Amino acid sequence: MEEKMAGVDSLLDAISSGITIFDLGRPLFAGAPQSPNHPNFLRTLPRRHGDVVRKDGTSAANDLIVMGSHVGTHIDALAHVSHHGRLHGGLDATDEQRGGDFMSGGAQDIEPIVGRGILLDIPTALVVDACEPGYEITPHDLETAVARQKTPLRTGDVVLVRSGWGRRWSQSAAYLGAETGVPGVGEAGAHWLAARRPRVVGADSIAFEQQLPGNGNPPLPGHRVLLVESGINIIESMNLEELAATANFEFTFVLAPLAIVGATGSPARPLALVASSGGRQPGSLQST
């Protein structure tokens, strides 16, 4: 018991000495960029202040929220994608979805994540501001980022791939890139990542992987490789700009998805924690 308490004290001491928290999630609101393949985010105020007033004069308002599980920053459950009718582990997709709940591979099976996070900053590695529309991020690009940053990958890491496309997030049509295409990891890059056995991967685009222009419902080989073949969850629509701007390529990653039973994904608000170095960094949240 004393050893356990000492460990807790050490963790609290580390936090008390100062950390900077980078919010890697995007805000949720009606009209925010999202894939047209998923139900829109909607929020309304069905009960307003003054509708019901208690004897002591207090009142309360509340919300009704309707949204798809793959809207905004979110994490894909393994049940999200099938290939030739099979989910990860060879499960029959038709059998598993009977009744509308995936009791194997659903969002309830995604455990909270606390671990080493690595940002692979591809534009900086390629000496460009951002990857071009429709650009395929290759194994060579990923290796170049690792070597430049001196951040070798380890089994169980959270690996986040920045294409620079997140800069367009405030411009919905540009971010979706239906006409231009969207940069991202290609099939070969997905195999490269899977071979490093990460706990989870993520990116700053709407669908993680490369999308060519004019293809409204493209094949997703990266999803097949990562989710179906390798059992690696995917986080999409992340905000990676501040991490890159401050050159925080290695950090403690924290994410607690909602345990939505039977769901194919969950909204998420991932965080990156780094030791503070003399004050608040631009755009980040300072712990107290």
N, C-alpha and C positions, 0 to 999 in steps of 0.2 A: 504494500500500500504506500509506503514512504517513497519507493522508487517511482511509482505512478505519479504521485503528487509532485515529485521533483521534475518529472517530465513536463507536466502541465505548467509548473512555475517557469520553466525554461522557455516554453512557448509564449507565455504571457510576457515574460521579460523581453523577448525578441520583438513582440508587437509593441510593447510600451516604448521601446527605444526608437520607434518611428518607422512607419511603412507608408508607401504611396500606393493608392488603389486606383488602377485604371479600369474603367467601366468599358467592357468590350461589347456590350449589348446596344441595340438600337431602341429608341423610344417607340411605343406602340400608339398609333392613332389612325383614325379613318383616313384613307388616302395615302398612307405610307407605302413605299415600294414593296411589292410582293408578287410572287408568281401568280399568273392568271389561272394556274391549275388548282389553286386552293381557295377555299371560302374566304371572303373578305373579312377584315377586322371591322367590327361595329361595336360602338359603345353608346349607351343611352342612360339617362338619369330617370328611372321610373318613380323614384320617391325623392321628393325635394324638401328642403327645409321649409317648414310651415305646413306641410301636408298633414303631419301629425305632431302636435305639441304636447309634451308631458306636463303634468301639474306644476313641476318646478321650472317650467319655461324652456327646457331643453328640447331640441329637435335633431333629427338625423337624416342625412341623405344617403342614398346608395345607388349602385350601378348595376346594369345588366350588360354583360360582355358576351359577344358571339364572335368566334374566330376559328380559322383552321389551325391545326396543330403544327403546320409548317409555314406560319406567317411570322414576319419579323425575325429577330434572332432566335434560332431554335436548334434543337438537336434531333437528328433522325434516329429513331429506334431501328433495330435490325429487321423488324417486320415491314419496314417502309417499302422495300424493293424486293421483287422476286425475279428469278431468271428461269425460263422454261418451267414455270409453275412451282419452283422450289425456293424456299427461304433459306437463310443461313442454317447450316447444320443438316440440310437436306429435307427440312420439314415441308410438307405439302401445303402450299399457300391456300388452296381452296378449303382444305380441312381446317386449317388454323383460323380462318376468318369466319367460320360458321358462327352465327349469332352476333356477329359484328364486333367481337373482342378478340384481340390477339393475346392469348394467355401465355404464349411463349414468344419472346422477342418484342413484347410491347414496351411502352414507355415505363411501365412499372418495374421493368428489369434493368433500367439504366441507373446504376448506383451513383450517389454523389461522388464528385471527382475533386480531389485535392492532390496536387502533385506538381512535378516539374513541367513547366511550359516552355516551349521554344517557338519563337517567331522566325520564320524563314522569309526574309524581306527580299523578294525577287527583284523589284525595280532597282533597289540600291545595288544589288549584286550585278545587275546588268547595266548599271550606270545610266538609267533612264528615270524620268519622273513617275511613270506608270506603264504597265504593260499595254500594248496596243490592243484594240478591240479584236476579239476572236483569237488572241495569241495563246498558243499551247505552251504551258509550263512543263518543261521536259525534265527527265532525271538529271541531265547536265546542269540545268538551271538550279535545281534543288541542291545538288552537290556544290555548285559554285557558292550559293548562299551559306551553306554549312561551313565551307572552308574560309570564306571571307570573314564570317562572324566568329569563327572558332567556337562553334556550338555543336559538337558531335551529338548525334541522337542516341538515346538509350531506350531499351525496352520499357514500355509503360509510359513514355512521355506523351504530353499533349502537344501536337505539332500544328501550328497555325501558319498558313501560307498567305502572305500578302501579295496581291497583284497590283495594288494601287487603285483598283476599281471603286473602292469604298469612297473615294473623293466625289463620286457622282451620286452618292446616295440621296442627296437633297433634290436631285432632278430625277424624278421617278422614271420617265421614259428612257432617259439616257442610261440610268442604272440597270434597267431591265435589258437594254441592248438588243431588242428584237430585230432591229434593222442593221445594227453594226456588228453584232456578236459580242461576246463577253470573254475576257481572258480567264484562264483557269488551268488546273492540272489536267493533263490528258491521261489516256489509259496507261501509257508507259510510266508516267509520273505516279499514278495511283499504285501500280505494282511496286515501284521503288519505295513509296511510303509504307505499303503493307509489309514489305520485306524487313523494315525496321521495327515492326511490331509495336506501333504506338497504341496508347490507350484509346485515343480519340484524335481526329483531325478536324481542322476548321479552316474557313477562308472568309474573305471580305465580299464575296459575290453572292448572288441570289441562289445559285445551285452548285457551289463549290468548284465544279469542273468547267473546262472549256466548252463554250457554246458558239457555234458558227452562226453567221448572220442569216436571217430569214427562215430559221428553223424553229417553229413555235413549240414543237413537242419533240425535242431531239433525243436520240439515244443517250443513255447515261452510263457509259462503260466504267467510269470511275466509281459510281455508286455500286455497280455490280461487283467490282473488284473488292471494294472496301466493306460494304455491308454484307453482301451475300457470300462472297468467297472467304472473307477474312474476319468477319465479325467485329469490324471497327466502326464505331459511331461517327457521324459527321455533323459538324456545327456550321451553319450557314448564316449569311448576312451579318457578319461581325464587323465591329469598328476597330480596326487595327492601326489607324493613322497615328494616334498619339504614342503608342508603343514604338512605332518605327521612327517617329520624329525625335524621340528621346533616346533612341538606340538601346532600348531595353529588350534585348533578344532572348534573355533567359530570366525566368520569373516563377513565382509560385502561382499556379492556376487553380481557381476555385469555381465549381459549378454544381448547383443542386437542381436538377430538373424536377418538374412536377411529376409525381407518381400517378399519372393518369392511366388507370387500369385498362388495358386492351388497346391503347392508342398507338399510332404509328410514329409519333414524335411528341415533343414537348416544347413549349416556349421556354426560353432560358435567358438568364442575365449573367453571363460569364464575367469573371473578374481576374485581373492580373495583379499580383502583389509583389512589390519590390522594396528593398530597403531604402529608406529616404536618405538623401545625401545633402543635408543642409537646407531643407525647405521644400515647399510644395513645387511640383513640376507642372508645367503649363497644361491646363485642361484636365488635370487629374483630381481625385478626391483625396484629401489628407485625413488619415485616421486620427482619432483623438484618444 
